[in-house]
Amino acid sequence: MLRTARRVLRDVRERRNIDAYVIALLSVVFAALTLVGDRVDDQYKWAVLLAGIGVLVHRITVPDAGPPPGHILGDRTSLQRIPLKDRLKASREVWMFAPSGVNLLSEDHCAAIRTTVLNRHDGVVKVVILDPGADASLGIATLQLDGGLEFPLQSLADSIATTLLRMDAMASWQVPGRREFRLFGYNPGFSLVAFDPGRADGTVIVEMHGVGNTSTPSRMHLELTRQTDPHWYQYWLDQFGHIWRASKPVGDDPPPADDGR
């Protein structure tokens, strides 16, 4: 019973299945009134009954909100069924974390971000990459990401340098949208991009880095939505939130060391 109540409250907060809950509530109310006496006119009883049938018929004809569970897994190729540019066109807020971000912030993708999300007054883009000044962490990440590929094509250090130049260029754009860039101190083992994370129709794509991959595109990806798996969807949003809070804005120097004086 408690689990059901939580599910109903979550659905109401996320504005899902509202029609069904309204009909169910009216049915319970009318049934209770009928038990204590015939206080409900037949026309209202028939109205609720027909509305319930209408909702059931409608639900039968509506396609599933998201892909079947087997389709949430894939590599970069399988998840390109919806190109990144098309996802950006429909988004007002985008979050990105990647060790270098050089693929997410390619020249084509940067241009698409500028003409879509950042071209809106309420557009927001948040990007976090690894801190090139965190030498020890960067060395381990390089060993994992570059050394763990059978056919590497990119250098992590060079890719971070390229992305920082693109971030600097993006910061100078005269566009209405807001963009924020930050640096994180170590590689948590995944990359993440979220489209409209706070909305009911948001999407999160997670790439697992792993070890011993043939190439970067062969890594396993997860695609989650709030409708298909709200718990893990929120879990990955929280992961990005932790990274964001623990990172520093690009260009900020670390605080000076306390020398005891």
C-alpha atoms as a printed R data frame, in Angstrom:
    type eleno elety resid chain resno       x      y       z
1   ATOM     1    CA   MET     A     1   0.000  0.000   0.000
2   ATOM     2    CA   LEU     A     2   2.772  2.433   0.929
3   ATOM     3    CA   ARG     A     3   4.663  1.647  -2.269
4   ATOM     4    CA   THR     A     4   1.520  2.289  -4.310
5   ATOM     5    CA   ALA     A     5   0.956  5.623  -2.572
6   ATOM     6    CA   ARG     A     6   4.531  6.665  -3.346
7   ATOM     7    CA   ARG     A     7   4.103  5.715  -6.984
8   ATOM     8    CA   VAL     A     8   0.882  7.717  -7.256
9   ATOM     9    CA   LEU     A     9   2.450 10.766  -5.616
10  ATOM    10    CA   ARG     A    10   5.468 10.525  -7.914
11  ATOM    11    CA   ASP     A    11   3.226 10.263 -10.971
12  ATOM    12    CA   VAL     A    12   1.211 13.296  -9.870
13  ATOM    13    CA   ARG     A    13   4.381 15.343  -9.301
14  ATOM    14    CA   GLU     A    14   5.633 14.361 -12.743
15  ATOM    15    CA   ARG     A    15   2.167 14.857 -14.318
16  ATOM    16    CA   ARG     A    16   1.799 11.282 -15.515
17  ATOM    17    CA   ASN     A    17  -1.432  9.255 -15.706
18  ATOM    18    CA   ILE     A    18  -3.426 12.217 -14.365
19  ATOM    19    CA   ASP     A    19  -6.500 11.252 -16.396
20  ATOM    20    CA   ALA     A    20  -6.586  7.752 -14.929
21  ATOM    21    CA   TYR     A    21  -6.177  9.003 -11.363
22  ATOM    22    CA   VAL     A    22  -8.994 11.545 -11.765
23  ATOM    23    CA   ILE     A    23 -11.373  8.882 -13.078
24  ATOM    24    CA   ALA     A    24 -10.354  6.467 -10.311
25  ATOM    25    CA   LEU     A    25 -10.907  9.117  -7.639
26  ATOM    26    CA   LEU     A    26 -14.353 10.003  -8.975
27  ATOM    27    CA   SER     A    27 -15.267  6.312  -9.137
28  ATOM    28    CA   VAL     A    28 -14.313  5.805  -5.491
29  ATOM    29    CA   VAL     A    29 -16.241  8.896  -4.398
30  ATOM    30    CA   PHE     A    30 -19.379  7.912  -6.311
31  ATOM    31    CA   ALA     A    31 -19.165  4.327  -5.044
32  ATOM    32    CA   ALA     A    32 -18.937  5.562  -1.465
33  ATOM    33    CA   LEU     A    33 -21.926  7.852  -1.930
34  ATOM    34    CA   THR     A    34 -23.921  4.984  -3.435
35  ATOM    35    CA   LEU     A    35 -23.203  2.793  -0.395
36  ATOM    36    CA   VAL     A    36 -24.551  5.340   2.062
37  ATOM    37    CA   GLY     A    37 -27.582  6.084  -0.028
38  ATOM    38    CA   ASP     A    38 -28.694  6.740  -3.555
39  ATOM    39    CA   ARG     A    39 -27.363 10.309  -3.603
40  ATOM    40    CA   VAL     A    40 -25.817 10.336  -7.073
41  ATOM    41    CA   ASP     A    41 -27.944 10.822 -10.181
42  ATOM    42    CA   ASP     A    42 -27.690  8.121 -12.820
43  ATOM    43    CA   GLN     A    43 -26.410 10.599 -15.398
44  ATOM    44    CA   TYR     A    44 -23.292 11.259 -13.305
45  ATOM    45    CA   LYS     A    45 -22.704  7.542 -12.751
46  ATOM    46    CA   TRP     A    46 -22.883  6.943 -16.492
47  ATOM    47    CA   ALA     A    47 -20.583  9.878 -17.141
48  ATOM    48    CA   VAL     A    48 -17.878  8.438 -14.885
49  ATOM    49    CA   LEU     A    49 -18.331  4.941 -16.353
50  ATOM    50    CA   LEU     A    50 -18.055  6.161 -19.950
51  ATOM    51    CA   ALA     A    51 -15.078  8.358 -19.081
52  ATOM    52    CA   GLY     A    52 -13.309  5.348 -17.571
53  ATOM    53    CA   ILE     A    53 -13.976  3.275 -20.688
54  ATOM    54    CA   GLY     A    54 -12.714  6.152 -22.830
55  ATOM    55    CA   VAL     A    55  -9.468  6.358 -20.869
56  ATOM    56    CA   LEU     A    56  -8.920  2.598 -21.197
57  ATOM    57    CA   VAL     A    57  -9.509  2.670 -24.962
58  ATOM    58    CA   HIS     A    58  -7.196  5.662 -25.318
59  ATOM    59    CA   ARG     A    59  -4.423  3.931 -23.350
60  ATOM    60    CA   ILE     A    60  -4.652  0.898 -25.640
61  ATOM    61    CA   THR     A    61  -4.059  3.027 -28.748
62  ATOM    62    CA   VAL     A    62  -1.236  5.194 -27.347
63  ATOM    63    CA   PRO     A    63   2.283  3.896 -28.161
64  ATOM    64    CA   ASP     A    64   4.805  3.331 -25.396
65  ATOM    65    CA   ALA     A    65   6.406  6.528 -24.087
66  ATOM    66    CA   GLY     A    66   9.919  5.188 -24.488
67  ATOM    67    CA   PRO     A    67  11.918  2.382 -26.041
68  ATOM    68    CA   PRO     A    68  11.569 -1.145 -24.680
69  ATOM    69    CA   PRO     A    69  14.050 -2.054 -21.917
70  ATOM    70    CA   GLY     A    70  16.378 -3.861 -24.324
71  ATOM    71    CA   HIS     A    71  16.892 -0.635 -26.264
72  ATOM    72    CA   ILE     A    72  18.363  1.384 -23.404
73  ATOM    73    CA   LEU     A    73  21.707 -0.349 -23.958
74  ATOM    74    CA   GLY     A    74  24.037  0.122 -26.894
75  ATOM    75    CA   ASP     A    75  27.206  1.713 -28.160
76  ATOM    76    CA   ARG     A    76  27.597  5.128 -29.753
77  ATOM    77    CA   THR     A    77  26.428  3.840 -33.115
78  ATOM    78    CA   SER     A    78  23.166  2.365 -31.825
79  ATOM    79    CA   LEU     A    79  22.336  5.537 -29.898
80  ATOM    80    CA   GLN     A    80  22.705  7.706 -32.987
81  ATOM    81    CA   ARG     A    81  19.177  6.719 -34.030
82  ATOM    82    CA   ILE     A    82  18.348 10.225 -32.778
83  ATOM    83    CA   PRO     A    83  21.254 12.481 -33.861
84  ATOM    84    CA   LEU     A    84  22.647 14.847 -31.248
85  ATOM    85    CA   LYS     A    85  21.659 17.832 -33.385
86  ATOM    86    CA   ASP     A    86  18.016 16.706 -33.325
87  ATOM    87    CA   ARG     A    87  18.112 16.286 -29.542
88  ATOM    88    CA   LEU     A    88  19.528 19.804 -29.195
89  ATOM    89    CA   LYS     A    89  16.758 21.316 -31.318
90  ATOM    90    CA   ALA     A    90  14.153 20.190 -28.790
91  ATOM    91    CA   SER     A    91  16.158 21.058 -25.647
92  ATOM    92    CA   ARG     A    92  16.347 24.130 -23.459
93  ATOM    93    CA   GLU     A    93  18.898 22.797 -20.989
94  ATOM    94    CA   VAL     A    94  21.851 20.488 -21.599
95  ATOM    95    CA   TRP     A    95  24.351 19.055 -19.107
96  ATOM    96    CA   MET     A    96  27.587 17.406 -20.204
97  ATOM    97    CA   PHE     A    97  30.419 15.679 -18.388
98  ATOM    98    CA   ALA     A    98  33.277 13.944 -20.185
99  ATOM    99    CA   PRO     A    99  36.991 13.564 -19.499
100 ATOM   100    CA   SER     A   100  37.897 15.754 -22.476
101 ATOM   101    CA   GLY     A   101  34.544 16.596 -24.066
102 ATOM   102    CA   VAL     A   102  36.264 16.806 -27.442
103 ATOM   103    CA   ASN     A   103  33.604 14.678 -29.153
104 ATOM   104    CA   LEU     A   104  30.600 16.252 -27.432
105 ATOM   105    CA   LEU     A   105  32.001 19.713 -28.207
106 ATOM   106    CA   SER     A   106  33.119 19.028 -31.757
107 ATOM   107    CA   GLU     A   107  32.930 21.944 -34.189
108 ATOM   108    CA   ASP     A   108  29.630 20.701 -35.626
109 ATOM   109    CA   HIS     A   109  28.101 20.141 -32.190
110 ATOM   110    CA   CYS     A   110  29.252 23.553 -30.945
111 ATOM   111    CA   ALA     A   111  27.585 25.175 -33.946
112 ATOM   112    CA   ALA     A   112  24.393 23.213 -33.248
113 ATOM   113    CA   ILE     A   113  24.446 24.261 -29.571
114 ATOM   114    CA   ARG     A   114  24.856 27.907 -30.608
115 ATOM   115    CA   THR     A   115  21.894 27.849 -33.002
116 ATOM   116    CA   THR     A   116  19.557 25.844 -30.742
117 ATOM   117    CA   VAL     A   117  19.931 25.810 -26.949
118 ATOM   118    CA   LEU     A   118  22.021 28.982 -26.651
119 ATOM   119    CA   ASN     A   119  19.822 30.796 -29.139
120 ATOM   120    CA   ARG     A   120  17.006 30.784 -26.559
121 ATOM   121    CA   HIS     A   121  16.727 33.259 -23.682
122 ATOM   122    CA   ASP     A   122  16.041 30.404 -21.271
123 ATOM   123    CA   GLY     A   123  18.712 28.151 -22.778
124 ATOM   124    CA   VAL     A   124  21.314 26.685 -20.407
125 ATOM   125    CA   VAL     A   125  24.425 24.632 -21.205
126 ATOM   126    CA   LYS     A   126  26.618 23.211 -18.426
127 ATOM   127    CA   VAL     A   127  29.844 21.418 -19.334
128 ATOM   128    CA   VAL     A   128  32.425 19.759 -17.064
129 ATOM   129    CA   ILE     A   129  35.714 18.193 -18.195
130 ATOM   130    CA   LEU     A   130  38.790 16.957 -16.350
131 ATOM   131    CA   ASP     A   131  41.113 19.515 -14.799
132 ATOM   132    CA   PRO     A   132  44.374 19.527 -16.823
133 ATOM   133    CA   GLY     A   133  46.166 20.798 -13.726
134 ATOM   134    CA   ALA     A   134  45.331 17.701 -11.658
135 ATOM   135    CA   ASP     A   135  48.499 15.887 -12.727
136 ATOM   136    CA   ALA     A   136  48.119 12.674 -10.706
137 ATOM   137    CA   SER     A   137  44.455 12.148 -11.628
138 ATOM   138    CA   LEU     A   138  45.101 13.044 -15.252
139 ATOM   139    CA   GLY     A   139  47.882 10.480 -15.437
140 ATOM   140    CA   ILE     A   140  45.576  7.708 -14.220
141 ATOM   141    CA   ALA     A   141  42.801  8.827 -16.584
142 ATOM   142    CA   THR     A   142  45.245  8.826 -19.504
143 ATOM   143    CA   LEU     A   143  46.318  5.285 -18.638
144 ATOM   144    CA   GLN     A   144  42.689  4.156 -18.540
145 ATOM   145    CA   LEU     A   145  41.269  6.061 -21.508
146 ATOM   146    CA   ASP     A   146  44.202  6.136 -23.940
147 ATOM   147    CA   GLY     A   147  46.059  3.028 -22.810
148 ATOM   148    CA   GLY     A   148  42.861  0.999 -22.514
149 ATOM   149    CA   LEU     A   149  42.002  1.255 -26.227
150 ATOM   150    CA   GLU     A   150  43.142 -1.271 -28.796
151 ATOM   151    CA   PHE     A   151  43.044  1.346 -31.558
152 ATOM   152    CA   PRO     A   152  43.436  4.812 -29.976
153 ATOM   153    CA   LEU     A   153  42.969  7.908 -32.129
154 ATOM   154    CA   GLN     A   154  43.170 10.755 -29.612
155 ATOM   155    CA   SER     A   155  45.407 11.907 -26.786
156 ATOM   156    CA   LEU     A   156  43.544 12.867 -23.603
157 ATOM   157    CA   ALA     A   157  45.833 15.814 -22.842
158 ATOM   158    CA   ASP     A   158  45.602 17.172 -26.400
159 ATOM   159    CA   SER     A   159  41.835 16.670 -26.447
160 ATOM   160    CA   ILE     A   160  41.402 18.612 -23.187
161 ATOM   161    CA   ALA     A   161  43.514 21.450 -24.600
162 ATOM   162    CA   THR     A   162  41.329 21.541 -27.723
163 ATOM   163    CA   THR     A   163  38.120 21.607 -25.668
164 ATOM   164    CA   LEU     A   164  39.410 24.445 -23.466
165 ATOM   165    CA   LEU     A   165  40.018 26.530 -26.597
166 ATOM   166    CA   ARG     A   166  36.469 25.812 -27.767
167 ATOM   167    CA   MET     A   167  35.063 26.700 -24.353
168 ATOM   168    CA   ASP     A   168  36.931 29.999 -24.496
169 ATOM   169    CA   ALA     A   169  35.439 30.711 -27.915
170 ATOM   170    CA   MET     A   170  31.932 29.751 -26.770
171 ATOM   171    CA   ALA     A   171  32.232 32.049 -23.748
172 ATOM   172    CA   SER     A   172  32.733 35.001 -26.118
173 ATOM   173    CA   TRP     A   173  29.621 34.332 -28.198
174 ATOM   174    CA   GLN     A   174  26.936 37.001 -28.211
175 ATOM   175    CA   VAL     A   175  23.971 34.713 -27.638
176 ATOM   176    CA   PRO     A   176  20.981 34.965 -25.253
177 ATOM   177    CA   GLY     A   177  21.501 31.565 -23.618
178 ATOM   178    CA   ARG     A   178  23.690 30.886 -20.575
179 ATOM   179    CA   ARG     A   179  26.744 28.638 -20.653
180 ATOM   180    CA   GLU     A   180  28.927 27.517 -17.764
181 ATOM   181    CA   PHE     A   181  32.164 25.550 -17.951
182 ATOM   182    CA   ARG     A   182  33.893 23.754 -15.086
183 ATOM   183    CA   LEU     A   183  36.837 21.458 -14.322
184 ATOM   184    CA   PHE     A   184  36.678 18.284 -12.222
185 ATOM   185    CA   GLY     A   185  39.579 16.728 -10.347
186 ATOM   186    CA   TYR     A   186  39.369 13.057 -11.384
187 ATOM   187    CA   ASN     A   187  37.721 10.648 -13.797
188 ATOM   188    CA   PRO     A   188  34.707  8.848 -12.216
189 ATOM   189    CA   GLY     A   189  34.649  6.244 -14.988
190 ATOM   190    CA   PHE     A   190  31.778  7.555 -17.102
191 ATOM   191    CA   SER     A   191  30.689 10.335 -19.420
192 ATOM   192    CA   LEU     A   192  27.194 11.816 -19.302
193 ATOM   193    CA   VAL     A   193  24.951 14.085 -21.324
194 ATOM   194    CA   ALA     A   194  21.455 15.111 -20.191
195 ATOM   195    CA   PHE     A   195  18.811 16.852 -22.269
196 ATOM   196    CA   ASP     A   196  16.206 18.883 -20.359
197 ATOM   197    CA   PRO     A   197  17.049 17.004 -17.138
198 ATOM   198    CA   GLY     A   198  14.396 18.731 -15.036
199 ATOM   199    CA   ARG     A   199  11.492 18.030 -17.372
200 ATOM   200    CA   ALA     A   200   9.213 15.016 -17.468
201 ATOM   201    CA   ASP     A   201  10.407 14.163 -20.999
202 ATOM   202    CA   GLY     A   202  14.118 14.547 -20.217
203 ATOM   203    CA   THR     A   203  16.788 12.085 -21.333
204 ATOM   204    CA   VAL     A   204  20.131 11.034 -19.830
205 ATOM   205    CA   ILE     A   205  22.783  9.176 -21.831
206 ATOM   206    CA   VAL     A   206  25.657  7.605 -19.888
207 ATOM   207    CA   GLU     A   207  28.832  6.124 -21.375
208 ATOM   208    CA   MET     A   208  30.780  3.604 -19.293
209 ATOM   209    CA   HIS     A   209  34.531  3.882 -19.876
210 ATOM   210    CA   GLY     A   210  35.595  0.432 -18.718
211 ATOM   211    CA   VAL     A   211  38.960 -1.034 -19.764
212 ATOM   212    CA   GLY     A   212  40.200 -2.904 -22.806
213 ATOM   213    CA   ASN     A   213  37.794 -1.400 -25.370
214 ATOM   214    CA   THR     A   214  38.422 -1.792 -29.078
215 ATOM   215    CA   SER     A   215  37.731  1.896 -29.655
216 ATOM   216    CA   THR     A   216  35.926  4.796 -28.007
217 ATOM   217    CA   PRO     A   217  32.631  4.257 -29.928
218 ATOM   218    CA   SER     A   218  32.478  0.630 -28.732
219 ATOM   219    CA   ARG     A   219  31.915  1.589 -25.086
220 ATOM   220    CA   MET     A   220  28.603  0.649 -23.493
221 ATOM   221    CA   HIS     A   221  25.950  3.350 -23.288
222 ATOM   222    CA   LEU     A   222  22.758  3.678 -21.276
223 ATOM   223    CA   GLU     A   223  19.851  5.841 -22.393
224 ATOM   224    CA   LEU     A   224  17.384  6.563 -19.591
225 ATOM   225    CA   THR     A   225  14.256  8.682 -19.364
226 ATOM   226    CA   ARG     A   226  12.135  9.713 -16.432
227 ATOM   227    CA   GLN     A   227   9.257  7.641 -17.828
228 ATOM   228    CA   THR     A   228  11.182  4.403 -18.420
229 ATOM   229    CA   ASP     A   229  13.196  4.307 -15.195
230 ATOM   230    CA   PRO     A   230  12.683  7.281 -12.846
231 ATOM   231    CA   HIS     A   231  14.934  5.924 -10.078
232 ATOM   232    CA   TRP     A   232  18.070  5.469 -12.178
233 ATOM   233    CA   TYR     A   233  17.288  8.567 -14.206
234 ATOM   234    CA   GLN     A   234  17.393 10.632 -11.017
235 ATOM   235    CA   TYR     A   235  20.467  8.713  -9.843
236 ATOM   236    CA   TRP     A   236  22.499  9.880 -12.834
237 ATOM   237    CA   LEU     A   237  21.221 13.438 -12.519
238 ATOM   238    CA   ASP     A   238  22.450 13.372  -8.928
239 ATOM   239    CA   GLN     A   239  25.822 12.076 -10.134
240 ATOM   240    CA   PHE     A   240  26.178 15.088 -12.391
241 ATOM   241    CA   GLY     A   241  25.045 17.358  -9.562
242 ATOM   242    CA   HIS     A   242  27.823 16.010  -7.342
243 ATOM   243    CA   ILE     A   243  30.397 16.547 -10.087
244 ATOM   244    CA   TRP     A   244  29.128 20.069 -10.704
245 ATOM   245    CA   ARG     A   245  29.296 21.092  -7.062
246 ATOM   246    CA   ALA     A   246  32.760 19.577  -6.607
247 ATOM   247    CA   SER     A   247  34.210 21.187  -9.732
248 ATOM   248    CA   LYS     A   248  35.669 24.652 -10.237
249 ATOM   249    CA   PRO     A   249  34.892 27.212 -12.961
250 ATOM   250    CA   VAL     A   250  37.306 27.281 -15.875
251 ATOM   251    CA   GLY     A   251  40.001 29.872 -15.228
252 ATOM   252    CA   ASP     A   252  39.789 29.722 -11.430
253 ATOM   253    CA   ASP     A   253  43.075 29.025  -9.666
254 ATOM   254    CA   PRO     A   254  43.064 26.689  -6.650
255 ATOM   255    CA   PRO     A   255  43.181 28.417  -3.249
256 ATOM   256    CA   PRO     A   256  46.706 29.042  -1.899
257 ATOM   257    CA   ALA     A   257  48.089 26.427   0.476
258 ATOM   258    CA   ASP     A   258  47.971 27.197   4.179
259 ATOM   259    CA   ASP     A   259  51.620 27.590   5.241
260 ATOM   260    CA   GLY     A   260  50.725 28.003   8.918
261 ATOM   261    CA   ARG     A   261  51.424 31.725   9.110
